[in-house]
Amino acid sequence: MEDMKRISSGGAFEAKIGYCRAVVAGGFVHVAGTVGQGDDVVSQCQSALEVIGRALAEAGASFADVVRVNYYLPDAAEFEPCWPLLAETFGANPPAATMIECGLIDPKYRIEIEVTAVAP
């Protein structure tokens, strides 16, 4: 079996819950659902993307390698303001995507983003 690489971002929930930010295995980089900091959905989206970008970079990948993205929001109406930022982030390499309206771990969080990328 191939080696797995586990990547931690040092986030508070990682040790509390028992997970890591990303796992490189099976030819893919699996990045855990990631929330961001900020006062509104767009700033939280930007923050989450920065955390995800760092995890991808540590795995040797980038947003261009992402093949699947899942967005989780407690209010689907807040998704559209994030669209320009997401379109800019994925650019000419848009992944398959799903948006789900659901509760998040804390009501202060307005968006959670999870990605799967092809490993380098």
C-alpha positions as CSV (number, residue, x, y, z in Angstrom):
1,M,0.0,0.0,0.0
2,E,1.2,3.5,-0.8
3,D,2.2,5.9,1.9
4,M,-0.3,8.4,3.2
5,K,0.6,12.0,4.1
6,R,-1.4,13.8,6.7
7,I,-1.4,17.6,6.7
8,S,-2.4,19.6,9.8
9,S,-3.2,23.3,9.7
10,G,-3.1,23.5,13.5
11,G,-6.8,24.5,13.7
12,A,-8.6,24.2,17.1
13,F,-11.1,21.7,15.9
14,E,-8.5,19.3,14.4
15,A,-7.2,18.0,17.8
16,K,-10.6,18.3,19.5
17,I,-12.5,16.2,17.0
18,G,-9.6,14.0,15.7
19,Y,-9.0,14.9,12.1
20,C,-6.4,16.6,9.9
21,R,-6.8,19.4,7.3
22,A,-5.8,17.1,4.4
23,V,-4.8,13.6,3.6
24,V,-2.8,12.7,0.5
25,A,-3.7,9.1,-0.5
26,G,-4.8,7.1,-3.5
27,G,-3.6,9.6,-6.0
28,F,-5.7,12.4,-4.5
29,V,-5.5,15.2,-1.9
30,H,-8.6,15.1,0.3
31,V,-9.1,18.4,2.1
32,A,-11.4,18.4,5.1
33,G,-14.4,20.8,5.3
34,T,-12.9,24.2,6.1
35,V,-14.5,27.2,7.6
36,G,-12.9,30.7,7.6
37,Q,-12.8,33.7,9.9
38,G,-14.6,37.0,9.2
39,D,-17.8,38.9,9.8
40,D,-19.6,37.9,6.6
41,V,-19.9,35.0,4.2
42,V,-17.5,36.5,1.6
43,S,-14.7,37.2,4.1
44,Q,-15.2,33.7,5.6
45,C,-15.1,32.2,2.1
46,Q,-11.8,34.0,1.3
47,S,-10.3,32.9,4.6
48,A,-11.4,29.3,4.1
49,L,-9.9,29.3,0.5
50,E,-6.6,30.6,2.0
51,V,-6.5,27.7,4.5
52,I,-7.3,25.2,1.7
53,G,-4.7,26.8,-0.6
54,R,-2.0,26.3,2.0
55,A,-3.0,22.7,2.5
56,L,-3.0,22.0,-1.2
57,A,0.4,23.7,-1.5
58,E,1.8,21.6,1.3
59,A,0.6,18.5,-0.7
60,G,2.3,19.9,-3.8
61,A,-1.0,20.7,-5.5
62,S,-3.0,23.9,-6.3
63,F,-6.6,24.9,-7.0
64,A,-5.9,24.0,-10.7
65,D,-5.7,20.3,-9.5
66,V,-9.1,20.4,-7.7
67,V,-11.6,18.0,-9.3
68,R,-14.5,18.2,-6.8
69,V,-15.7,20.9,-4.4
70,N,-18.5,20.9,-1.9
71,Y,-19.9,24.0,-0.4
72,Y,-22.0,23.9,2.8
73,L,-24.0,26.9,3.9
74,P,-26.7,27.4,6.6
75,D,-28.4,29.9,4.2
76,A,-28.3,29.1,0.5
77,A,-29.1,32.7,-0.3
78,E,-25.6,33.7,1.0
79,F,-23.9,31.5,-1.7
80,E,-24.3,33.9,-4.6
81,P,-22.2,36.7,-3.1
82,C,-19.3,34.2,-3.1
83,W,-19.5,33.3,-6.7
84,P,-17.1,35.9,-8.1
85,L,-14.4,34.9,-5.6
86,L,-14.9,31.2,-6.4
87,A,-14.9,31.8,-10.2
88,E,-11.6,33.8,-9.7
89,T,-10.1,31.0,-7.5
90,F,-10.8,28.2,-9.9
91,G,-10.4,30.2,-13.1
92,A,-9.9,28.1,-16.2
93,N,-10.0,24.9,-14.1
94,P,-13.5,24.6,-12.7
95,P,-14.1,21.5,-10.6
96,A,-17.3,19.5,-10.3
97,A,-19.3,21.2,-7.5
98,T,-22.2,20.7,-5.1
99,M,-23.8,23.3,-2.7
100,I,-25.7,22.0,0.3
101,E,-27.8,24.0,2.7
102,C,-27.2,22.6,6.2
103,G,-26.3,23.5,9.8
104,L,-22.6,24.1,10.5
105,I,-20.7,23.4,13.7
106,D,-21.2,26.9,15.0
107,P,-23.8,29.5,13.9
108,K,-21.1,32.1,13.4
109,Y,-19.8,30.1,10.4
110,R,-21.6,31.0,7.1
111,I,-19.7,28.7,4.7
112,E,-17.7,25.5,4.8
113,I,-15.7,24.3,1.8
114,E,-14.4,20.8,1.1
115,V,-12.2,19.9,-1.9
116,T,-10.6,16.9,-3.5
117,A,-7.7,17.4,-5.8
118,V,-5.5,15.2,-8.0
119,A,-2.2,14.6,-6.2
120,P,1.0,15.6,-8.0
